[in-house]
Amino acid sequence: MLQLCINAFLRFFAVFWHVVRDTLSRHELERFTLLKHVVNDSGRGRAWLRSALNEKSLERQLSTIIENTKLMSQHYEEWALLRDMDRRHLLNDMASGGH
């Protein structure tokens, strides 16, 4: 059961990396693809998340991702939280530490 959860977690970050990378500048993309100890998309997704948290830019970066409707429709189903116009603000509230 634990291995199943770990695999799901890793798959999430691998898929999420594909969304994130499309919003990064060339310099930022290079920064994450050249990391020596990160060898797959899941690791790059986790590295991006750590970086966004450390740099206190998670809220801004999530807004950039969520507002890109073309990108969202390429990676997420219509019913996904990230595409729900009425509820996706919840993610930004959580990222900002709001209630």
CORMO-V152507 format. One record per helix or strand of 2 or more residues. SS is the DSSP state (H for helix, E for strand). FROM is the first residue (numbers start at 0). LEN is the number of residues. If there is no record, write none. Layout:
BEGIN
{{SS,FROM,LEN} {SS,FROM,LEN}}
END
This chain:
BEGIN
{{H,1,20} {H,25,8} {H,40,14} {H,57,10} {H,68,7} {H,80,3} {H,88,7}}
END
